[in-house]
């Protein structure tokens, strides 16, 4: 079963594109007029003003795409059903860690497009996130087995540029690090279901979530993280990789 056929129900409600991140992706796409969005999910970050074709393996995710979204083909990243150099650019947003063969998927993106844009994360930096270190180390162990090291990605995209993507304090896209300054959100089951690592460890997260709830009630979380409450954005390791650089 495709992962998001199991955990993707209701995903589109929590995972709306953040306009600041969307702007970075759009800039990275450069002058591309035709774009293939690989692992497209419910259609977040598909840029306006370009001719976009979406590729998504999960029928559950495809069903959540709005009527105005780009046309979608149900297929795998590792076998894109397009001719060589069929697009100006290929993009992949927070998806490569789900691919069965990441290297094959990146090779396919390079085959079908002259430009590749990938939003991913640096696990070494993500490991420092308070949610993981203080409450849900199970998510760290889960991600350790699927996160793509930046060095490995750059070996597949030689000469690529790497741009840090800071997470705004009011980020609209509910990925794992989005609520770094809004910790109450992680207590919402709907929020957790739209974050693959938290959905995957749901059965083992009750104790950690109970500690978070207690710390929010007592004020211990805010006392410990008073510095975060002064920030408008935070680098949690998210990275935009653009090839050629």
N, CA, C and O of each residue as an XYZ file, in Angstrom:
980
protein
N       0.846     -1.205      0.000
C       0.000      0.000      0.000
C       0.874      1.246      0.000
O       1.842      1.320      0.757
N       0.545      2.233     -0.845
C       1.221      3.513     -0.827
C       0.972      4.171      0.525
O      -0.160      4.176      1.008
N       2.034      4.737      1.155
C       1.930      5.277      2.509
C       0.754      6.225      2.661
O      -0.006      6.113      3.622
N       0.591      7.152      1.737
C      -0.436      8.173      1.909
C      -1.830      7.674      1.573
O      -2.804      8.389      1.811
N      -1.959      6.462      1.025
C      -3.279      5.849      0.964
C      -3.750      5.493      2.367
O      -4.951      5.389      2.615
N      -2.798      5.305      3.288
C      -3.132      4.929      4.664
C      -3.267      6.144      5.572
O      -4.198      6.206      6.375
N      -2.359      7.112      5.461
C      -2.345      8.222      6.421
C      -2.776      9.554      5.813
O      -2.803     10.567      6.511
N      -3.113      9.568      4.523
C      -3.336     10.837      3.844
C      -4.727     11.419      3.951
O      -4.957     12.528      3.468
N      -5.674     10.711      4.570
C      -7.038     11.225      4.666
C      -7.050     12.511      5.479
O      -6.540     12.542      6.599
N      -7.626     13.571      4.926
C      -7.675     14.853      5.614
C      -6.405     15.671      5.519
O      -6.303     16.739      6.122
N      -5.437     15.176      4.765
C      -4.126     15.821      4.653
C      -4.242     17.261      4.146
O      -3.577     18.161      4.660
N      -5.078     17.470      3.149
C      -5.155     18.793      2.518
C      -5.624     19.871      3.478
O      -5.312     21.046      3.282
N      -6.370     19.498      4.515
C      -6.854     20.500      5.445
C      -5.754     21.167      6.240
O      -5.837     22.359      6.535
N      -4.711     20.406      6.598
C      -3.612     20.946      7.399
C      -2.417     21.387      6.573
O      -1.590     22.162      7.054
N      -2.313     20.918      5.364
C      -1.110     21.153      4.583
C      -1.395     22.127      3.434
O      -1.426     21.754      2.261
N      -1.599     23.372      3.817
C      -1.786     24.441      2.849
C      -0.441     25.097      2.541
O       0.391     25.218      3.439
N      -0.205     25.520      1.309
C       1.090     26.126      0.991
C       1.310     27.428      1.750
O       0.406     28.257      1.859
N       2.517     27.597      2.270
C       2.877     28.863      2.893
C       3.394     29.799      1.803
O       4.279     29.406      1.043
N       2.877     31.015      1.702
C       3.265     31.890      0.582
C       4.741     32.253      0.566
O       5.297     32.479     -0.509
N       5.397     32.317      1.728
C       6.822     32.658      1.754
C       7.672     31.510      1.215
O       8.638     31.732      0.485
N       7.308     30.294      1.576
C       8.017     29.139      1.032
C       7.702     28.983     -0.443
O       8.577     28.644     -1.238
N       6.453     29.230     -0.809
C       6.070     29.158     -2.218
C       6.890     30.135     -3.056
O       7.270     29.822     -4.184
N       7.162     31.319     -2.505
C       7.957     32.300     -3.233
C       9.378     31.831     -3.487
O       9.942     32.084     -4.551
N       9.955     31.146     -2.506
C      11.311     30.608     -2.676
C      11.341     29.528     -3.753
O      12.263     29.474     -4.566
N      10.324     28.671     -3.751
C      10.262     27.613     -4.756
C      10.064     28.210     -6.139
O      10.716     27.800     -7.099
N       9.173     29.168     -6.238
C       8.912     29.801     -7.532
C      10.173     30.465     -8.074
O      10.465     30.374     -9.266
N      10.917     31.131     -7.198
C      12.169     31.767     -7.617
C      13.172     30.724     -8.098
O      13.866     30.939     -9.092
N      13.247     29.597     -7.396
C      14.194     28.550     -7.769
C      13.863     27.949     -9.129
O      14.758     27.472     -9.826
N      12.594     27.965     -9.514
C      12.206     27.413    -10.809
C      12.663     28.283    -11.971
O      12.626     27.853    -13.124
N      13.092     29.496    -11.673
C      13.659     30.355    -12.713
C      12.680     30.648    -13.834
O      11.521     30.985    -13.588
N      13.151     30.518    -15.063
C      12.323     30.860    -16.217
C      11.546     29.669    -16.770
O      11.031     29.728    -17.886
N      11.460     28.596    -16.000
C      10.758     27.398    -16.478
C       9.296     27.705    -16.781
O       8.588     28.296    -15.965
N       8.865     27.300    -17.950
C       7.457     27.463    -18.327
C       6.672     26.176    -18.110
O       5.482     26.214    -17.797
N       7.338     25.036    -18.277
C       6.686     23.747    -18.059
C       7.357     23.059    -16.878
O       8.583     22.984    -16.805
N       6.541     22.559    -15.955
C       7.051     21.998    -14.702
C       6.325     20.692    -14.404
O       5.103     20.613    -14.529
N       7.076     19.673    -14.011
C       6.474     18.453    -13.487
C       6.691     18.426    -11.982
O       7.815     18.570    -11.501
N       5.603     18.240    -11.246
C       5.640     18.203     -9.782
C       5.580     16.742     -9.356
O       4.533     16.105     -9.470
N       6.687     16.211     -8.869
C       6.826     14.790     -8.572
C       6.516     14.546     -7.085
O       7.070     15.214     -6.211
N       5.642     13.599     -6.818
C       5.169     13.404     -5.447
C       4.293     14.564     -5.042
O       4.460     15.134     -3.964
N       3.361     14.914     -5.902
C       2.654     16.190     -5.823
C       1.619     16.266     -4.718
O       1.193     17.363     -4.355
N       1.206     15.138     -4.177
C       0.226     15.182     -3.107
C      -1.055     15.884     -3.515
O      -1.589     15.656     -4.600
N      -1.541     16.746     -2.622
C      -2.797     17.447     -2.857
C      -2.614     18.746     -3.639
O      -3.564     19.512     -3.802
N      -1.392     18.996     -4.122
C      -1.183     20.127     -5.021
C      -0.537     21.352     -4.425
O      -0.491     22.393     -5.080
N      -0.032     21.271     -3.197
C       0.624     22.433     -2.602
C       1.852     22.837     -3.411
O       2.583     21.994     -3.931
N       2.055     24.137     -3.501
C       3.255     24.735     -4.102
C       3.339     24.580     -5.614
O       4.385     24.860     -6.200
N       2.268     24.143     -6.254
C       2.292     24.140     -7.716
C       2.169     25.580     -8.202
O       1.156     26.231     -7.948
N       3.184     26.083     -8.894
C       3.253     27.520     -9.175
C       2.243     27.983    -10.217
O       2.008     27.313    -11.223
N       1.658     29.137     -9.952
C       0.760     29.755    -10.923
C       1.579     30.359    -12.053
O       2.745     30.706    -11.870
N       0.970     30.480    -13.205
C       1.640     31.117    -14.324
C       2.605     30.211    -15.070
O       3.337     30.674    -15.944
N       2.615     28.925    -14.737
C       3.441     27.941    -15.430
C       2.544     26.752    -15.784
O       1.509     26.542    -15.152
N       2.938     25.992    -16.778
C       2.173     24.818    -17.168
C       2.684     23.623    -16.363
O       3.770     23.106    -16.623
N       1.896     23.198    -15.393
C       2.323     22.182    -14.436
C       1.614     20.856    -14.719
O       0.417     20.820    -15.004
N       2.373     19.787    -14.635
C       1.843     18.427    -14.661
C       2.236     17.764    -13.343
O       3.406     17.784    -12.963
N       1.271     17.183    -12.654
C       1.535     16.574    -11.361
C       1.657     15.058    -11.502
O       0.984     14.434    -12.323
N       2.534     14.486    -10.680
C       2.694     13.035    -10.590
C       2.534     12.645     -9.129
O       3.217     13.188     -8.260
N       1.633     11.707     -8.854
C       1.352     11.305     -7.478
C       0.919      9.833     -7.463
O       0.034      9.453     -8.230
N       1.527      8.992     -6.600
C       1.155      7.578     -6.582
C      -0.102      7.248     -5.787
O      -0.712      6.204     -6.016
N      -0.507      8.121     -4.849
C      -1.586      7.796     -3.922
C      -2.938      8.287     -4.431
O      -3.116      9.475     -4.699
N      -3.884      7.366     -4.562
C      -5.232      7.734     -4.979
C      -5.911      8.604     -3.923
O      -6.710      9.478     -4.259
N      -5.598      8.370     -2.649
C      -6.177      9.174     -1.573
C      -5.746     10.626     -1.694
O      -6.551     11.535     -1.493
N      -4.478     10.846     -2.022
C      -3.990     12.215     -2.183
C      -4.553     12.853     -3.447
O      -4.927     14.026     -3.438
N      -4.614     12.103     -4.512
C      -5.162     12.637     -5.764
C      -6.597     13.106     -5.561
O      -6.997     14.134     -6.107
N      -7.374     12.357     -4.774
C      -8.770     12.708     -4.545
C      -8.930     14.022     -3.796
O     -10.002     14.626     -3.836
N      -7.877     14.479     -3.109
C      -7.949     15.729     -2.353
C      -7.482     16.948     -3.150
O      -7.528     18.075     -2.657
N      -7.037     16.715     -4.370
C      -6.600     17.844     -5.179
C      -7.809     18.688     -5.590
O      -8.811     18.138     -6.046
N      -7.734     20.012     -5.436
C      -8.871     20.856     -5.825
C      -9.082     20.844     -7.328
O      -8.184     20.497     -8.094
N     -10.269     21.222     -7.731
C     -10.626     21.203     -9.153
C      -9.709     22.088     -9.987
O      -9.507     21.836    -11.175
N      -9.152     23.133     -9.357
C      -8.299     24.072    -10.088
C      -6.840     23.635    -10.137
O      -6.011     24.315    -10.741
N      -6.518     22.500     -9.505
C      -5.128     22.047     -9.476
C      -4.683     21.573    -10.854
O      -5.497     21.365    -11.753
N      -3.381     21.409    -10.994
C      -2.811     20.951    -12.253
C      -3.290     19.526    -12.565
O      -3.621     18.771    -11.650
N      -3.327     19.160    -13.838
C      -3.667     17.771    -14.178
C      -2.670     16.810    -13.558
O      -1.479     17.109    -13.466
N      -3.165     15.650    -13.133
C      -2.331     14.717    -12.391
C      -2.321     13.347    -13.052
O      -3.325     12.895    -13.601
N      -1.169     12.700    -12.987
C      -0.982     11.336    -13.465
C      -0.598     10.480    -12.272
O       0.295     10.847    -11.509
N      -1.257      9.353    -12.103
C      -0.912      8.448    -11.005
C       0.276      7.596    -11.446
O       0.149      6.731    -12.312
N       1.419      7.854    -10.839
C       2.655      7.171    -11.216
C       3.674      7.339    -10.102
O       3.475      8.122     -9.173
N       4.767      6.595    -10.204
C       5.843      6.629     -9.232
C       6.979      7.528     -9.714
O       7.202      7.672    -10.916
N       7.691      8.130     -8.766
C       8.833      8.982     -9.111
C       9.902      8.204     -9.865
O      10.583      8.749    -10.733
N      10.041      6.936     -9.529
C      11.111      6.133    -10.117
C      10.850      5.759    -11.576
O      11.754      5.290    -12.268
N       9.616      5.965    -12.045
C       9.268      5.640    -13.428
C       8.339      6.720    -13.974
O       7.137      6.499    -14.122
N       8.893      7.868    -14.265
C       8.083      8.969    -14.770
C       7.677      8.689    -16.221
O       8.534      8.388    -17.052
N       6.400      8.785    -16.528
C       5.908      8.426    -17.864
C       6.016      9.567    -18.872
O       5.032      9.949    -19.505
N       7.233     10.107    -19.011
C       7.458     11.247    -19.882
C       8.723     11.030    -20.706
O       9.610     10.280    -20.300
N       8.806     11.689    -21.866
C      10.021     11.564    -22.680
C      11.178     12.362    -22.089
O      10.977     13.225    -21.235
N      12.362     12.072    -22.541
C      13.546     12.826    -22.117
C      13.348     14.308    -22.408
O      12.814     14.684    -23.452
N      13.793     15.156    -21.455
C      13.750     16.614    -21.617
C      12.348     17.120    -21.968
O      12.191     18.053    -22.755
N      11.341     16.492    -21.374
C       9.973     16.886    -21.678
C       9.495     18.124    -20.941
O       8.447     18.677    -21.274
N      10.262     18.572    -19.928
C       9.871     19.724    -19.123
C      11.062     20.653    -18.929
O      12.220     20.245    -19.013
N      10.736     21.912    -18.666
C      11.793     22.862    -18.321
C      12.331     22.580    -16.920
O      13.529     22.727    -16.677
N      11.454     22.176    -15.995
C      11.878     21.959    -14.608
C      11.071     20.834    -13.985
O       9.930     20.575    -14.366
N      11.695     20.169    -13.013
C      11.025     19.160    -12.191
C      11.160     19.583    -10.738
O      12.243     19.976    -10.306
N      10.078     19.508     -9.982
C      10.098     19.900     -8.581
C       9.595     18.757     -7.707
O       8.792     17.930     -8.141
N      10.083     18.726     -6.469
C       9.658     17.719     -5.499
C       9.693     18.369     -4.127
O      10.755     18.793     -3.671
N       8.552     18.453     -3.466
C       8.427     19.191     -2.213
C       8.140     18.231     -1.058
O       7.071     17.623     -0.990
N       9.111     18.106     -0.152
C       8.971     17.277      1.052
C       8.418     15.895      0.715
O       7.442     15.439      1.310
N       9.059     15.242     -0.246
C       8.570     13.944     -0.711
C       9.655     12.912     -0.937
O       9.362     11.717     -0.887
N      10.905     13.314     -1.186
C      11.905     12.334     -1.621
C      12.182     11.271     -0.564
O      12.616     10.169     -0.901
N      11.936     11.583      0.712
C      12.159     10.601      1.773
C      11.139      9.468      1.737
O      11.328      8.445      2.395
N      10.064      9.640      0.975
C       9.056      8.587      0.844
C       9.323      7.649     -0.334
O       8.699      6.592     -0.433
N      10.224      8.015     -1.210
C      10.397      7.225     -2.428
C      11.087      5.901     -2.137
O      11.995      5.834     -1.308
N      10.657      4.858     -2.815
C      11.263      3.546     -2.629
C      12.721      3.535     -3.052
O      13.541      2.853     -2.436
N      13.053      4.281     -4.094
C      14.428      4.368     -4.601
C      14.697      5.824     -4.932
O      14.464      6.277     -6.053
N      15.193      6.551     -3.934
C      15.375      7.990     -4.100
C      16.319      8.307     -5.247
O      16.049      9.221     -6.026
N      17.409      7.581     -5.371
C      18.384      7.853     -6.430
C      17.751      7.683     -7.799
O      18.007      8.473     -8.708
N      16.923      6.654     -7.950
C      16.250      6.444     -9.233
C      15.276      7.579     -9.526
O      15.152      8.015    -10.671
N      14.580      8.060     -8.486
C      13.655      9.165     -8.684
C      14.364     10.444     -9.096
O      13.897     11.156     -9.986
N      15.494     10.742     -8.451
C      16.268     11.933     -8.830
C      16.787     11.789    -10.257
O      16.774     12.753    -11.022
N      17.242     10.597    -10.615
C      17.715     10.364    -11.982
C      16.593     10.597    -12.987
O      16.826     11.149    -14.062
N      15.390     10.182    -12.647
C      14.249     10.407    -13.521
C      13.940     11.901    -13.658
O      13.631     12.373    -14.753
N      14.024     12.645    -12.551
C      13.803     14.088    -12.634
C      14.822     14.738    -13.559
O      14.475     15.594    -14.373
N      16.070     14.331    -13.432
C      17.115     14.874    -14.317
C      16.878     14.461    -15.767
O      17.194     15.218    -16.685
N      16.336     13.289    -15.975
C      16.093     12.818    -17.342
C      15.018     13.639    -18.040
O      15.134     13.947    -19.226
N      13.965     13.995    -17.293
C      12.818     14.631    -17.947
C      12.872     16.150    -17.918
O      12.038     16.799    -18.549
N      13.841     16.743    -17.195
C      13.865     18.206    -17.061
C      15.292     18.717    -17.023
O      16.218     18.006    -16.631
N      15.449     19.963    -17.438
C      16.779     20.579    -17.423
C      17.088     21.248    -16.091
O      18.228     21.638    -15.842
N      16.082     21.382    -15.236
C      16.267     22.007    -13.922
C      15.533     21.175    -12.892
O      14.440     20.673    -13.156
N      16.129     21.026    -11.715
C      15.528     20.232    -10.643
C      15.500     21.076     -9.370
O      16.505     21.683     -9.000
N      14.344     21.113     -8.702
C      14.171     21.856     -7.452
C      13.572     20.905     -6.421
O      12.503     20.336     -6.639
N      14.269     20.738     -5.294
C      13.841     19.792     -4.266
C      13.816     20.504     -2.917
O      14.815     21.093     -2.502
N      12.674     20.449     -2.234
C      12.596     20.913     -0.849
C      12.677     19.696      0.054
O      11.859     18.782     -0.044
N      13.674     19.689      0.938
C      13.891     18.569      1.841
C      14.394     19.115      3.169
O      14.183     20.290      3.469
N      15.052     18.287      3.964
C      15.582     18.792      5.231
C      16.900     18.119      5.551
O      17.196     17.024      5.075
N      17.692     18.809      6.379
C      18.959     18.296      6.892
C      18.672     17.660      8.247
O      18.373     18.359      9.216
N      18.762     16.346      8.313
C      18.382     15.637      9.538
C      19.262     16.013     10.722
O      18.796     16.009     11.861
N      20.526     16.337     10.471
C      21.414     16.712     11.577
C      20.895     17.939     12.306
O      21.013     18.031     13.528
N      20.323     18.882     11.572
C      19.749     20.071     12.202
C      18.365     19.779     12.769
O      18.014     20.274     13.840
N      17.587     18.986     12.062
C      16.238     18.658     12.520
C      16.266     17.915     13.853
O      15.331     18.022     14.647
N      17.333     17.166     14.098
C      17.449     16.406     15.345
C      17.461     17.295     16.588
O      17.250     16.803     17.696
N      17.703     18.588     16.419
C      17.780     19.504     17.562
C      16.427     20.127     17.919
O      16.326     20.872     18.894
N      15.408     19.831     17.147
C      14.092     20.428     17.350
C      13.517     19.997     18.699
O      13.544     18.816     19.044
N      13.000     20.960     19.453
C      12.547     20.677     20.816
C      11.476     19.586     20.877
O      11.454     18.800     21.824
N      10.597     19.528     19.892
C       9.543     18.508     19.918
C      10.145     17.110     19.932
O       9.640     16.205     20.596
N      11.237     16.952     19.184
C      11.891     15.649     19.071
C      12.743     15.352     20.312
O      12.646     14.274     20.900
N      13.564     16.308     20.692
C      14.514     16.051     21.775
C      13.835     15.922     23.129
O      14.307     15.174     23.986
N      12.732     16.639     23.338
C      12.123     16.681     24.665
C      10.897     15.790     24.822
O      10.580     15.358     25.930
N      10.206     15.515     23.717
C       8.915     14.845     23.852
C       8.728     13.603     22.975
O       8.158     12.612     23.431
N       9.189     13.641     21.756
C       8.889     12.546     20.831
C      10.151     12.014     20.152
O      10.285     12.119     18.933
N      11.070     11.449     20.924
C      12.268     10.880     20.307
C      11.954      9.733     19.357
O      12.783      9.373     18.521
N      10.762      9.159     19.480
C      10.357      8.103     18.552
C      10.324      8.614     17.120
O      10.612      7.865     16.186
N       9.972      9.891     16.940
C       9.947     10.473     15.598
C      11.350     10.588     15.031
O      11.553     10.434     13.826
N      12.323     10.859     15.900
C      13.719     10.916     15.462
C      14.151      9.559     14.932
O      14.772      9.464     13.873
N      13.821      8.523     15.664
C      14.206      7.177     15.224
C      13.516      6.810     13.916
O      14.111      6.163     13.055
N      12.271      7.221     13.769
C      11.549      6.935     12.526
C      12.193      7.665     11.352
O      12.427      7.074     10.298
N      12.478      8.948     11.540
C      13.057      9.734     10.451
C      14.487      9.314     10.136
O      14.936      9.465      9.000
N      15.205      8.792     11.117
C      16.587      8.387     10.880
C      16.677      7.331      9.795
O      17.687      7.235      9.099
N      15.625      6.538      9.649
C      15.644      5.481      8.655
C      15.197      5.903      7.281
O      15.273      5.111      6.341
N      14.724      7.147      7.133
C      14.208      7.557      5.829
C      14.727      8.919      5.364
O      14.643      9.237      4.178
N      15.258      9.719      6.277
C      15.765     11.030      5.880
C      16.907     10.884      4.873
O      17.714      9.959      4.958
N      16.957     11.808      3.927
C      17.990     11.780      2.880
C      19.095     12.760      3.265
O      18.849     13.965      3.314
N      20.310     12.274      3.540
C      21.399     13.205      3.850
C      21.623     14.196      2.713
O      21.595     13.823      1.540
N      21.840     15.444      3.062
C      22.054     16.467      2.042
C      23.243     16.113      1.163
O      23.205     16.333     -0.048
N      24.299     15.569      1.757
C      25.473     15.203      0.961
C      25.140     14.151     -0.088
O      25.655     14.191     -1.205
N      24.278     13.211      0.280
C      23.892     12.185     -0.695
C      23.085     12.798     -1.837
O      23.268     12.437     -2.999
N      22.195     13.726     -1.499
C      21.405     14.382     -2.535
C      22.296     15.197     -3.460
O      22.094     15.200     -4.675
N      23.280     15.886     -2.895
C      24.184     16.693     -3.718
C      25.076     15.820     -4.601
O      25.495     16.251     -5.676
N      25.364     14.615     -4.159
C      26.128     13.703     -5.011
C      25.324     13.312     -6.241
O      25.891     13.042     -7.300
N      23.996     13.281     -6.099
C      23.124     12.959     -7.231
C      22.809     14.183     -8.078
O      22.383     14.063     -9.227
N      23.024     15.368     -7.499
C      22.777     16.635     -8.202
C      24.039     17.493     -8.100
O      24.025     18.530     -7.437
N      25.123     17.076     -8.744
C      26.401     17.790     -8.593
C      26.304     19.242     -9.052
O      25.749     19.557    -10.105
N      26.869     20.112     -8.214
C      26.834     21.537     -8.528
C      25.571     22.239     -8.096
O      25.396     23.421     -8.389
N      24.677     21.540     -7.401
C      23.428     22.158     -6.965
C      23.685     23.213     -5.896
O      24.661     23.142     -5.149
N      22.791     24.187     -5.840
C      22.815     25.206     -4.791
C      21.887     24.784     -3.662
O      20.839     24.183     -3.900
N      22.278     25.102     -2.427
C      21.472     24.765     -1.255
C      21.085     26.059     -0.539
O      21.950     26.843     -0.146
N      19.784     26.273     -0.374
C      19.275     27.483      0.261
C      18.526     27.130      1.541
O      17.571     26.355      1.490
N      18.930     27.676      2.690
C      18.157     27.441      3.918
C      16.742     28.002      3.789
O      16.545     29.085      3.237
N      15.777     27.274      4.292
C      14.381     27.718      4.281
C      13.934     27.834      5.740
O      13.575     26.840      6.371
N      13.961     29.041      6.253
C      13.520     29.266      7.629
C      12.006     29.094      7.710
O      11.282     29.391      6.760
N      11.544     28.611      8.857
C      10.116     28.372      9.058
C       9.508     29.579      9.761
O       9.911     29.899     10.879
N       8.542     30.262      9.128
C       7.928     31.418      9.780
C       7.150     31.013     11.033
O       6.693     29.876     11.148
N       7.006     31.937     11.952
C       6.313     31.631     13.210
C       4.848     31.269     12.977
O       4.249     30.549     13.777
N       4.267     31.770     11.875
C       2.860     31.501     11.560
C       2.737     30.690     10.275
O       1.817     30.905      9.486
N       3.654     29.769     10.070
C       3.690     28.969      8.847
C       2.325     28.322      8.590
O       1.723     27.747      9.496
N       1.849     28.421      7.360
C       0.529     27.873      7.010
C       0.589     26.392      6.672
O      -0.420     25.691      6.757
N       1.753     25.920      6.294
C       1.908     24.525      5.906
C       2.257     23.695      7.135
O       3.307     23.899      7.744
N       1.386     22.764      7.502
C       1.556     22.064      8.769
C       2.499     20.889      8.733
O       2.131     19.798      9.169
N       3.724     21.074      8.221
C       4.726     20.011      8.283
C       5.306     19.947      9.696
O       4.911     20.717     10.572
N       6.247     19.024      9.910
C       6.694     18.721     11.270
C       7.145     19.953     12.045
O       6.754     20.123     13.200
N       7.959     20.816     11.439
C       8.512     21.953     12.166
C       7.646     23.192     12.170
O       8.037     24.207     12.745
N       6.475     23.142     11.543
C       5.687     24.353     11.318
C       5.243     25.034     12.597
O       5.075     26.254     12.624
N       5.051     24.265     13.656
C       4.437     24.811     14.871
C       5.453     24.998     15.991
O       5.129     24.856     17.170
N       6.683     25.317     15.606
C       7.753     25.457     16.600
C       7.443     26.517     17.652
O       7.929     26.425     18.780
N       6.635     27.530     17.298
C       6.255     28.574     18.252
C       4.788     28.462     18.674
O       4.285     29.303     19.419
N       4.114     27.431     18.200
C       2.696     27.197     18.530
C       2.550     25.746     19.006
O       1.891     24.943     18.346
N       3.150     25.416     20.129
C       3.256     24.004     20.532
C       1.924     23.319     20.770
O       1.832     22.096     20.662
N       0.887     24.086     21.094
C      -0.416     23.476     21.335
C      -0.921     22.706     20.119
O      -1.697     21.760     20.252
N      -0.474     23.120     18.932
C      -0.954     22.470     17.709
C      -0.603     20.997     17.673
O      -1.357     20.200     17.113
N       0.524     20.615     18.257
C       0.936     19.212     18.205
C       0.032     18.304     19.041
O       0.118     17.081     18.931
N      -0.818     18.879     19.860
C      -1.769     18.086     20.632
C      -3.027     17.748     19.828
O      -3.863     16.963     20.276
N      -3.155     18.337     18.653
C      -4.323     18.134     17.799
C      -4.108     16.897     16.932
O      -3.174     16.882     16.131
N      -4.933     15.861     17.060
C      -4.750     14.652     16.257
C      -4.794     14.908     14.759
O      -4.094     14.239     13.999
N      -5.609     15.871     14.321
C      -5.688     16.168     12.883
C      -4.371     16.728     12.374
O      -3.953     16.415     11.259
N      -3.715     17.550     13.177
C      -2.402     18.079     12.809
C      -1.391     16.948     12.705
O      -0.628     16.879     11.741
N      -1.383     16.070     13.685
C      -0.413     14.973     13.691
C      -0.641     14.013     12.521
O       0.316     13.497     11.944
N      -1.894     13.778     12.174
C      -2.179     12.862     11.068
C      -1.643     13.371      9.739
O      -1.398     12.576      8.831
N      -1.458     14.675      9.607
C      -0.957     15.258      8.359
C       0.558     15.384      8.341
O       1.119     15.947      7.401
N       1.229     14.867      9.369
C       2.696     14.868      9.446
C       3.123     13.406      9.464
O       2.850     12.694     10.430
N       3.781     12.958      8.419
C       3.991     11.516      8.247
C       4.720     10.879      9.427
O       4.343      9.792      9.863
N       5.757     11.534      9.952
C       6.511     10.918     11.046
C       5.668     10.808     12.310
O       5.779      9.822     13.039
N       4.829     11.802     12.583
C       3.981     11.734     13.772
C       2.832     10.757     13.578
O       2.425     10.083     14.524
N       2.307     10.674     12.369
C       1.268      9.683     12.088
C       1.812      8.275     12.255
O       1.117      7.381     12.739
N       3.059      8.086     11.852
C       3.663      6.752     11.908
C       3.906      6.280     13.340
O       3.890      5.078     13.604
N       4.132      7.219     14.270
C       4.444      6.833     15.654
C       3.265      7.081     16.588
O       3.432      7.081     17.808
N       2.087      7.289     16.034
C       0.929      7.673     16.852
C       0.700      6.713     18.006
O       0.370      7.150     19.109
N       0.864      5.434     17.783
C       0.595      4.462     18.843
C       1.583      4.563     20.003
O       1.274      4.136     21.116
N       2.773      5.124     19.755
C       3.771      5.209     20.805
C       4.049      6.606     21.306
O       5.051      6.836     21.983
N       3.167      7.552     20.980
C       3.458      8.947     21.313
C       2.665      9.481     22.499
O       2.839     10.641     22.872
N       1.809      8.677     23.097
C       0.910      9.186     24.136
C       1.659      9.776     25.323
O       1.282     10.832     25.831
N       2.715      9.105     25.767
C       3.434      9.590     26.949
C       4.098     10.930     26.672
O       4.031     11.839     27.499
N       4.734     11.059     25.520
C       5.386     12.314     25.175
C       4.397     13.444     25.021
O       4.658     14.561     25.467
N       3.264     13.174     24.397
C       2.247     14.208     24.234
C       1.648     14.613     25.576
O       1.305     15.778     25.778
N       1.524     13.665     26.484
C       1.028     13.997     27.827
C       2.002     14.921     28.549
O       1.579     15.847     29.240
N       3.309     14.677     28.394
C       4.308     15.572     29.010
C       4.214     16.968     28.408
O       4.303     17.965     29.125
N       4.036     17.039     27.093
C       3.901     18.347     26.453
C       2.663     19.067     26.979
O       2.720     20.257     27.288
N       1.566     18.364     27.078
C       0.339     18.968     27.587
C       0.549     19.495     29.014
O       0.129     20.606     29.338
N       1.196     18.699     29.851
C       1.462     19.128     31.229
C       2.361     20.366     31.257
O       2.122     21.289     32.036
N       3.388     20.385     30.413
C       4.325     21.514     30.400
C       3.663     22.786     29.882
O       4.021     23.887     30.302
N       2.704     22.642     28.977
C       1.990     23.827     28.498
C       1.056     24.356     29.585
O       0.928     25.568     29.758
N       0.417     23.468     30.302
C      -0.488     23.896     31.385
C       0.271     24.568     32.519
O      -0.198     25.552     33.090
N       1.441     24.037     32.842
C       2.202     24.570     33.983
C       3.025     25.805     33.620
O       3.483     26.530     34.504
N       3.211     26.044     32.323
C       4.074     27.140     31.886
C       5.524     26.736     31.734
O       6.364     27.571     31.398
N       5.842     25.456     31.978
C       7.236     25.002     31.904
C       7.791     25.107     30.486
O       8.957     25.453     30.293
N       6.945     24.804     29.488
C       7.442     24.908     28.105
C       7.828     26.342     27.781
O       8.903     26.583     27.230
N       6.979     27.288     28.112
C       7.267     28.685     27.796
C       8.468     29.208     28.583
O       9.242     30.011     28.064
N       8.625     28.774     29.791
C       9.791     29.190     30.576
C      11.070     28.650     29.947
O      12.083     29.347     29.895
N      11.023     27.421     29.476
C      12.210     26.785     28.900
C      12.533     27.337     27.521
O      13.696     27.343     27.117
N      11.522     27.802     26.792
C      11.727     28.238     25.411
C      11.344     29.710     25.213
O      10.846     30.098     24.156
N      11.583     30.509     26.237
C      11.248     31.935     26.137
C      11.953     32.603     24.966
O      11.424     33.549     24.383
N      13.155     32.114     24.614
C      13.892     32.711     23.503
C      13.156     32.522     22.189
O      13.200     33.404     21.331
N      12.482     31.398     22.011
C      11.760     31.159     20.763
C      10.613     32.145     20.571
O      10.284     32.514     19.444
N      10.018     32.561     21.662
C       8.868     33.456     21.578
C       9.242     34.847     21.101
O       8.369     35.671     20.830
N      10.544     35.110     20.999
C      11.018     36.395     20.492
C      11.347     36.346     19.000
O      11.667     37.375     18.405
N      11.270     35.161     18.392
C      11.704     34.999     17.005
C      10.521     35.022     16.044
O       9.416     34.603     16.388
N      10.771     35.519     14.834
C       9.759     35.506     13.780
C       9.932     34.328     12.834
O       8.992     33.960     12.129
N      11.115     33.732     12.809
C      11.367     32.563     11.984
C      12.498     31.770     12.617
O      13.252     32.277     13.448
N      12.599     30.500     12.199
C      13.587     29.618     12.813
C      14.102     28.634     11.772
O      13.330     28.076     10.992
N      15.423     28.428     11.770
C      16.029     27.441     10.883
C      15.977     26.080     11.569
O      16.682     25.839     12.549
N      15.136     25.198     11.043
C      14.997     23.851     11.577
C      15.594     22.809     10.635
O      15.354     21.611     10.786
N      16.364     23.271      9.679
C      17.060     22.338      8.788
C      16.425     22.151      7.432
O      16.953     21.386      6.625
N      15.317     22.811      7.139
C      14.710     22.670      5.822
C      15.599     23.346      4.782
O      16.121     24.439      4.999
N      15.756     22.671      3.655
C      16.682     23.134      2.621
C      16.064     23.002      1.235
O      15.414     22.007      0.917
N      16.283     24.030      0.419
C      15.854     24.022     -0.980
C      17.086     23.778     -1.840
O      18.023     24.577     -1.848
N      17.073     22.667     -2.558
C      18.215     22.257     -3.395
C      17.840     22.505     -4.846
O      16.830     21.992     -5.327
N      18.654     23.291     -5.547
C      18.369     23.679     -6.922
C      19.525     23.259     -7.822
O      20.682     23.605     -7.581
N      19.184     22.501     -8.869
C      20.175     22.011     -9.819
C      19.758     22.387    -11.234
O      18.599     22.183    -11.595
N      20.652     22.926    -12.044
C      22.015     23.367    -11.713
C      21.974     24.549    -10.763
O      20.998     25.297    -10.729
N      23.032     24.712     -9.997
C      23.098     25.785     -9.003
C      23.247     27.151     -9.653
O      23.317     28.162     -8.954
